[in-house]
Structures are given as C-alpha cells and as structure tokens.
Amino acid sequence: MSTEQPQRPRSPWHAGERALQHNVGVAERMGELGSRIIRDQIIEQHHAFYPQLPFVVLGTVDPEGDVWATLRDDEPGFMQAIDPYRLHLQLPRDASDPADRGMEDGQAVGLLGIDLLTRRRNRLNGTLKRSDNHSFDISVEQSYGNCPRYIQQRQLGIRSDSRPATAQWMEQLDTDVRDLISSADSFFVASYVDDTPSGRQVDVSHRGGKPGFVRLDEDGTLTIPDFAGNMFFNTLGNFVLNPKAGLVFVDFTTGDLLQMTGDVELILDSVTPSTLEGAERLWRFSPRRIVRRSNALALRWSTKPDPTQ
C-alpha cells in the first residue's frame, strides 16, 4: 500500500504577501484559498470579458529597473484569449509612453482588465511575447478576479479624434498636476518583485476612494490609504520586498495621463482614524520621474452618479 501523501498545490503567494497576511492573522486562511483563487490560466468567463473592453491597464519595468503603469485603448476586440494560457493584444508601440520600454519580448508584465461601468475587474501577470511592433501576447503566470469595491462608476462617452501630444517630462508637480491628484477618486499602481519561483512578477491594480483620498504634501510626496480588501496584499506585498511603484492618474474628461515612478515607504503602524478616514495602513510615494501625456487616450468618460447618495 502506498504511503505517499497527496501533493499540495504550490502557494501563489510570495514572501512579501505572506508576511502581510501573517501580520493581520489571515496567513493560514489565505494559504488554503490561494491556489483556488489564483489560476495559471484564463477561465472561460474571462475569455468573454477581455474582448469587450475598450482599454487595458498595463504594468512594466524599464531597463533601469523603474516600474511604470499605463493605459492603452483601442476598439473592443483588440484583446483576445488565444487559448487558456495566452492573451493576445493588438497594440502598436508608443514611444511617448515610458512604460513601452518594458514591453520587449521576454519581459514580465502585469495587466488589469476593468470595466468602469460594471466595476468588474480581472488581473493577470505573465511574460510578454513579441514578434512585431503592432501586437504581442502574454503567456499567463497568474490570473484572477477582484471585487468591485472602491471603483467609481463611469459612463464611456464618444471617442476623441485628437492625437496625443509629445510627452512632457517634469522636474516637479505643477499646479495642474497637483489639482488632478488632489481631486482624483482613483488611480492605478504597478509594482514588482524578482524572487518568485517563476522569476520577475509584475502587478498592476486599481486604487480608489472618495475624491481627495490621496493626500499630496508640499514636497510632492503622496500619502495613500490602504482600505479593507481581499487580503491578497499583491501590491503591498511587493512593496515589502521591493519598495518601488509606478502610478498613473487619468483625467477622464480629457484623456490625459500623469505617469510617475518612484519609491515607497510602507506605514503599517501608528494609523489612527484621524490619519486618513477608513485607512487600515498607509503608504507614501515619492516620485523620481514624472511625465504628463496630453490626449494619451482617445476615450472620454463621465461620472455615473451613485443613486444611494
């Protein structure tokens, strides 16, 4: 009679994620749930979801090791799952986008598919496979859904015919940029680690709250609350091991993007209700490189009122 024990699925959590899960007392539960929640393939309902989207959020790492978040848009159908293990994106190169330098063949990439009207979102990370300058595939390492919390509903409007302006690199945040950050109810953040079993792993995710939930200091430092969530700690777990981030703020009425890459400080203690309302922990972001891209997106959105308010 065989005495071999059944082999447990490999945990999808890396050391940084496990450290934060342990810190809040959910490590055992997340250890059990992880392999059921996070898959190595695109499930059938996500096969149908991605082709419906008119834009995608991507996270990449440039040759200097800086991480960037970006949005790219096109007509729905530009994303198609070739099979359960590959997502195809029909997107041309864009030299004005600092994230583009991290989109070479063989590089790690993070992806977020999100519908701002239904608030549905799915995350994916893997390896970029490129054979030309007009499209690429992503070989899936991890794929999973996220809940709709903290996503402001938005109605997609008419596409603009305006062409994007040349990227404007900035030494510091000017008044217009500060206004965009201070009034924002959402942004996207990219992060990465290098010491996972599969090598480099890039993540990109959504962050949202009430307008003004990001605190902007005079020196350009951003303080960001981390609200109650799914306890995955993908982004913050990456910060534990590699305190770098790439942020992108969207002006949904103009299609402008503000992209920044810089350094992170995690604040796990000394968080009180008066610090930032609802925050369970905080992180501070200090930008090192900043670029503003006018009309980077052809899409325009309007805010959908919340009937409960």
VEXDREN-2710 file (C-alpha; in Angstrom, 1 decimal):
% VEXDREN-2710
k/r/px/py/pz
1/MET/0.0/0.0/0.0
2/SER/1.4/3.4/-1.0
3/THR/2.3/5.7/1.9
4/GLU/2.8/8.8/-0.3
5/GLN/0.9/11.9/0.9
6/PRO/-1.1/13.9/-1.7
7/GLN/1.0/16.8/-3.0
8/ARG/-0.4/20.2/-2.0
9/PRO/-0.7/22.8/-4.8
10/ARG/2.1/25.4/-4.8
11/SER/1.2/28.5/-3.0
12/PRO/0.7/31.5/-5.3
13/TRP/1.9/33.9/-2.5
14/HIS/5.4/35.2/-2.4
15/ALA/7.3/36.1/0.9
16/GLY/6.1/39.7/0.9
17/GLU/2.5/38.8/0.5
18/ARG/2.7/36.1/3.2
19/ALA/4.4/38.5/5.6
20/LEU/1.5/40.9/5.5
21/GLN/-1.1/38.1/5.6
22/HIS/0.6/36.8/8.7
23/ASN/0.7/40.4/10.2
24/VAL/-3.1/40.6/10.1
25/GLY/-3.7/37.0/11.1
26/VAL/-5.0/35.6/7.8
27/ALA/-2.0/33.6/6.6
28/GLU/-3.5/30.2/7.2
29/ARG/-6.8/31.0/5.5
30/MET/-5.1/32.7/2.5
31/GLY/-2.8/29.7/2.3
32/GLU/-5.8/27.5/1.8
33/LEU/-7.6/29.8/-0.6
34/GLY/-4.7/30.9/-2.7
35/SER/-4.4/28.0/-5.1
36/ARG/-8.2/28.0/-5.7
37/ILE/-8.4/31.8/-6.3
38/ILE/-5.3/32.4/-8.4
39/ARG/-5.0/30.3/-11.5
40/ASP/-2.4/29.7/-14.2
41/GLN/-4.9/30.1/-17.0
42/ILE/-7.6/32.4/-18.3
43/ILE/-11.0/30.9/-17.4
44/GLU/-13.9/30.8/-19.8
45/GLN/-15.7/33.8/-18.4
46/HIS/-12.6/35.9/-18.8
47/HIS/-12.2/34.7/-22.4
48/ALA/-15.5/36.5/-23.0
49/PHE/-14.7/39.6/-20.8
50/TYR/-11.4/40.8/-22.3
51/PRO/-12.7/41.3/-25.9
52/GLN/-15.5/43.6/-24.6
53/LEU/-13.0/46.2/-23.2
54/PRO/-12.0/49.4/-24.9
55/PHE/-8.9/49.9/-22.8
56/VAL/-6.4/48.0/-20.7
57/VAL/-4.1/48.9/-17.8
58/LEU/-0.5/47.6/-18.0
59/GLY/2.4/47.5/-15.6
60/THR/6.0/47.1/-16.9
61/VAL/9.6/47.5/-15.8
62/ASP/12.1/49.6/-17.8
63/PRO/15.8/48.7/-18.4
64/GLU/16.7/50.9/-15.4
65/GLY/14.5/48.8/-13.1
66/ASP/11.8/51.5/-12.7
67/VAL/8.2/50.3/-12.8
68/TRP/5.5/52.1/-14.8
69/ALA/1.8/51.9/-15.1
70/THR/-0.1/52.9/-18.2
71/LEU/-3.4/52.7/-20.0
72/ARG/-3.8/51.8/-23.7
73/ASP/-7.0/52.0/-25.6
74/ASP/-8.5/50.7/-28.9
75/GLU/-11.7/49.4/-30.3
76/PRO/-13.2/46.5/-28.3
77/GLY/-11.8/43.2/-29.6
78/PHE/-8.1/44.3/-29.5
79/MET/-7.7/41.8/-26.7
80/GLN/-8.4/38.1/-27.4
81/ALA/-7.6/35.0/-25.5
82/ILE/-5.9/32.7/-28.0
83/ASP/-6.2/29.7/-25.6
84/PRO/-6.3/29.4/-21.8
85/TYR/-2.7/30.3/-21.4
86/ARG/-2.2/33.2/-23.8
87/LEU/-3.8/36.6/-24.2
88/HIS/-3.3/38.5/-27.5
89/LEU/-3.2/42.3/-27.6
90/GLN/-3.3/44.2/-30.8
91/LEU/-1.5/47.3/-29.7
92/PRO/1.2/49.2/-31.5
93/ARG/4.4/50.5/-29.9
94/ASP/4.2/54.0/-28.4
95/ALA/7.5/55.8/-27.9
96/SER/5.8/58.6/-25.9
97/ASP/4.8/56.1/-23.2
98/PRO/7.6/55.4/-20.7
99/ALA/6.0/52.0/-20.0
100/ASP/6.7/51.0/-23.6
101/ARG/10.4/50.3/-22.8
102/GLY/9.3/47.4/-20.6
103/MET/7.3/45.8/-23.4
104/GLU/10.1/43.9/-25.2
105/ASP/10.0/40.2/-26.0
106/GLY/10.6/38.1/-22.9
107/GLN/9.9/40.8/-20.3
108/ALA/7.5/40.4/-17.3
109/VAL/4.2/42.3/-17.5
110/GLY/1.2/42.9/-15.3
111/LEU/-2.3/43.5/-16.7
112/LEU/-5.6/44.7/-15.4
113/GLY/-8.9/44.4/-17.4
114/ILE/-11.5/46.7/-15.9
115/ASP/-15.0/47.9/-16.9
116/LEU/-15.7/51.2/-15.1
117/LEU/-19.4/51.0/-15.7
118/THR/-20.0/47.5/-14.3
119/ARG/-17.0/47.8/-11.9
120/ARG/-15.8/44.3/-13.0
121/ARG/-12.1/43.7/-13.0
122/ASN/-9.6/40.9/-13.6
123/ARG/-5.9/40.8/-13.1
124/LEU/-3.3/38.8/-14.9
125/ASN/0.5/38.7/-15.0
126/GLY/3.0/36.8/-17.1
127/THR/5.6/37.1/-19.8
128/LEU/5.3/39.2/-22.9
129/LYS/5.9/37.5/-26.3
130/ARG/6.5/39.8/-29.2
131/SER/7.2/39.2/-32.9
132/ASP/6.4/42.6/-34.3
133/ASN/5.8/46.2/-33.3
134/HIS/2.0/46.1/-33.7
135/SER/1.0/43.4/-31.2
136/PHE/2.1/41.0/-28.5
137/ASP/0.9/38.0/-26.5
138/ILE/1.1/37.5/-22.7
139/SER/1.9/34.0/-21.5
140/VAL/-0.1/33.7/-18.3
141/GLU/1.5/33.0/-15.0
142/GLN/-1.3/34.1/-12.7
143/SER/-5.0/35.1/-13.5
144/TYR/-7.7/36.0/-11.1
145/GLY/-10.7/38.3/-10.5
146/ASN/-11.1/41.1/-8.0
147/CYS/-14.2/42.5/-6.2
148/PRO/-15.7/45.8/-7.4
149/ARG/-15.1/47.8/-4.2
150/TYR/-13.8/51.4/-4.4
151/ILE/-14.3/51.6/-8.2
152/GLN/-16.2/54.8/-9.2
153/GLN/-18.7/54.0/-11.9
154/ARG/-18.1/55.9/-15.2
155/GLN/-20.1/56.0/-18.4
156/LEU/-18.0/55.8/-21.6
157/GLY/-18.6/58.7/-24.0
158/ILE/-17.6/59.5/-27.6
159/ARG/-14.1/58.8/-28.7
160/SER/-11.9/61.9/-29.5
161/ASP/-10.1/62.3/-32.8
162/SER/-7.4/64.3/-31.0
163/ARG/-3.9/62.9/-31.4
164/PRO/-1.6/62.6/-28.3
165/ALA/0.8/65.4/-27.7
166/THR/4.5/64.8/-27.1
167/ALA/5.3/63.6/-23.6
168/GLN/6.2/66.4/-21.2
169/TRP/8.8/65.3/-18.6
170/MET/8.6/67.3/-15.4
171/GLU/11.1/68.0/-12.6
172/GLN/8.2/68.6/-10.1
173/LEU/4.5/68.6/-9.9
174/ASP/2.9/71.8/-11.2
175/THR/-0.4/73.3/-10.2
176/ASP/-2.5/71.5/-12.9
177/VAL/-1.0/68.1/-11.9
178/ARG/-1.5/68.8/-8.2
179/ASP/-5.2/69.6/-8.9
180/LEU/-5.6/66.3/-10.8
181/ILE/-4.1/64.3/-7.9
182/SER/-5.9/66.2/-5.2
183/SER/-9.3/65.7/-6.8
184/ALA/-8.8/62.1/-8.0
185/ASP/-11.1/59.3/-6.9
186/SER/-8.9/56.7/-8.5
187/PHE/-5.5/55.8/-9.9
188/PHE/-3.6/52.7/-11.0
189/VAL/-0.4/51.4/-9.4
190/ALA/2.2/49.0/-10.8
191/SER/4.8/47.1/-8.6
192/TYR/7.1/44.1/-9.0
193/VAL/9.3/41.6/-7.3
194/ASP/12.1/39.4/-8.6
195/ASP/12.4/36.5/-6.2
196/THR/9.3/34.4/-7.1
197/PRO/9.7/30.8/-8.3
198/SER/8.9/31.9/-11.8
199/GLY/11.3/34.9/-11.7
200/ARG/10.1/38.5/-12.0
201/GLN/6.4/39.1/-11.3
202/VAL/4.7/42.4/-12.2
203/ASP/1.4/43.5/-10.8
204/VAL/-0.9/46.4/-11.7
205/SER/-4.0/47.3/-9.8
206/HIS/-6.7/49.9/-9.1
207/ARG/-6.9/52.2/-6.1
208/GLY/-10.0/54.2/-5.4
209/GLY/-11.8/56.2/-2.7
210/LYS/-13.7/59.5/-2.3
211/PRO/-12.3/62.4/-4.3
212/GLY/-9.2/63.7/-2.4
213/PHE/-8.4/60.3/-0.8
214/VAL/-4.8/60.8/-1.9
215/ARG/-3.0/63.3/0.3
216/LEU/-0.5/65.4/-1.5
217/ASP/2.2/67.2/0.5
218/GLU/4.1/70.3/-0.4
219/ASP/7.2/68.4/-1.3
220/GLY/5.4/66.2/-3.8
221/THR/5.0/63.2/-1.6
222/LEU/1.7/61.3/-1.9
223/THR/0.2/59.5/1.1
224/ILE/-2.2/56.8/0.1
225/PRO/-4.6/54.9/2.4
226/ASP/-5.0/51.1/2.1
227/PHE/-8.6/50.2/2.9
228/ALA/-10.1/46.9/3.9
229/GLY/-9.8/44.5/1.0
230/ASN/-9.3/40.9/-0.1
231/MET/-6.2/40.3/2.0
232/PHE/-4.2/39.3/-1.1
233/PHE/-1.7/42.1/-0.5
234/ASN/-0.3/41.8/-4.0
235/THR/0.7/45.5/-4.2
236/LEU/1.8/46.0/-0.6
237/GLY/3.5/42.6/-0.5
238/ASN/5.6/43.7/-3.5
239/PHE/6.5/46.8/-1.6
240/VAL/7.7/44.7/1.3
241/LEU/10.4/43.1/-0.9
242/ASN/10.9/45.9/-3.4
243/PRO/9.7/49.4/-2.4
244/LYS/9.2/50.9/-5.9
245/ALA/5.9/51.9/-7.6
246/GLY/4.6/53.3/-10.8
247/LEU/1.4/55.4/-10.6
248/VAL/-0.9/56.6/-13.4
249/PHE/-3.6/59.2/-12.8
250/VAL/-6.2/59.6/-15.6
251/ASP/-8.1/62.8/-16.5
252/PHE/-11.2/61.0/-17.6
253/THR/-12.7/64.1/-19.3
254/THR/-9.6/64.9/-21.5
255/GLY/-7.8/61.6/-21.9
256/ASP/-4.6/63.0/-20.3
257/LEU/-2.3/60.7/-18.3
258/LEU/0.0/61.6/-15.5
259/GLN/2.6/58.8/-15.0
260/MET/5.2/58.7/-12.2
261/THR/7.7/56.2/-11.0
262/GLY/9.4/56.4/-7.6
263/ASP/10.0/55.0/-4.2
264/VAL/7.6/53.7/-1.5
265/GLU/7.5/53.8/2.3
266/LEU/5.0/51.4/4.0
267/ILE/3.4/52.5/7.2
268/LEU/1.8/49.6/9.0
269/ASP/1.6/51.0/12.5
270/SER/0.5/54.3/14.0
271/VAL/-2.5/54.5/11.7
272/THR/-5.5/56.1/13.6
273/PRO/-9.0/57.0/12.3
274/SER/-7.9/60.7/12.1
275/THR/-4.9/59.8/9.9
276/LEU/-6.9/59.1/6.7
277/GLU/-10.6/58.0/7.1
278/GLY/-11.0/54.3/6.8
279/ALA/-7.3/53.5/6.3
280/GLU/-6.0/50.3/7.8
281/ARG/-2.5/51.1/6.8
282/LEU/-0.8/53.7/4.6
283/TRP/2.0/54.0/2.1
284/ARG/3.9/57.0/0.9
285/PHE/5.1/57.5/-2.6
286/SER/8.0/59.8/-3.6
287/PRO/8.1/60.4/-7.4
288/ARG/11.5/60.4/-9.0
289/ARG/10.4/60.6/-12.7
290/ILE/7.2/62.3/-13.9
291/VAL/5.7/62.6/-17.3
292/ARG/2.4/64.2/-18.4
293/ARG/0.9/63.0/-21.7
294/SER/-2.0/65.0/-23.2
295/ASN/-4.7/63.2/-25.1
296/ALA/-2.9/59.9/-24.5
297/LEU/-6.3/58.2/-24.6
298/ALA/-9.0/58.7/-27.2
299/LEU/-11.6/57.6/-24.7
300/ARG/-13.6/60.1/-22.6
301/TRP/-15.8/59.2/-19.6
302/SER/-18.4/60.9/-17.4
303/THR/-19.0/60.1/-13.8
304/LYS/-22.1/58.0/-13.2
305/PRO/-24.0/59.3/-10.1
306/ASP/-24.4/56.9/-7.2
307/PRO/-28.2/56.5/-6.6
308/THR/-27.5/55.7/-2.9
309/GLN/-26.1/59.1/-2.2
END
